[in-house]
Amino acid sequence: MAALGGIVYDSLGGQWIFIIYIACELCIRLPLLFSLPETLHHQVNEEAFADLDK
């Protein structure tokens, strides 16, 4: 990986290391983030937790 990073740095330039990293983040992490279910409007069933107060 160090050799590959050196080749990319020498042939394309240092800015491309950062741009490639950001592109990988956008292509991998953002779809995962958007696939998480939203829980802000989730209704909690209070009857399921009634026995915990005793």
C-alpha positions as CSV (number, residue, x, y, z in Angstrom):
1,M,0.0,0.0,0.0
2,A,2.9,2.3,0.7
3,A,4.3,1.7,-2.8
4,L,0.9,2.2,-4.4
5,G,0.5,5.4,-2.4
6,G,3.9,6.6,-3.6
7,I,3.1,5.8,-7.2
8,V,-0.2,7.7,-7.0
9,Y,1.5,10.6,-5.3
10,D,4.3,10.8,-7.8
11,S,2.2,10.3,-10.9
12,L,-1.0,12.2,-10.1
13,G,-0.1,14.5,-7.2
14,G,-0.8,14.8,-3.5
15,Q,-4.2,16.3,-3.8
16,W,-5.5,13.2,-5.5
17,I,-4.8,11.1,-2.4
18,F,-7.3,13.3,-0.5
19,I,-9.8,13.3,-3.3
20,I,-9.7,9.5,-3.7
21,Y,-10.2,9.1,0.1
22,I,-13.2,11.5,0.0
23,A,-14.7,9.7,-3.0
24,C,-14.4,6.3,-1.3
25,E,-16.1,7.8,1.8
26,L,-19.0,9.1,-0.4
27,C,-19.4,5.8,-2.2
28,I,-19.2,3.5,0.8
29,R,-20.3,5.3,4.0
30,L,-23.0,7.6,2.8
31,P,-25.2,4.8,1.4
32,L,-24.8,2.9,4.6
33,L,-25.8,6.0,6.6
34,F,-28.9,6.5,4.5
35,S,-29.9,2.9,4.9
36,L,-30.2,3.1,8.7
37,P,-33.8,3.3,9.9
38,E,-35.0,6.5,11.4
39,T,-36.0,6.2,15.1
40,L,-37.0,9.7,16.0
41,H,-40.7,9.0,15.3
42,H,-40.7,5.4,16.7
43,Q,-43.6,4.8,19.1
44,V,-42.5,2.9,22.2
45,N,-44.9,0.3,23.6
46,E,-45.1,1.3,27.3
47,E,-46.8,-2.0,28.3
48,A,-43.7,-4.0,27.3
49,F,-41.7,-2.1,29.9
50,A,-44.4,-2.0,32.7
51,D,-42.8,-4.9,34.6
52,L,-39.4,-3.1,35.0
53,D,-40.8,-0.6,37.5
54,K,-41.4,-3.3,40.1
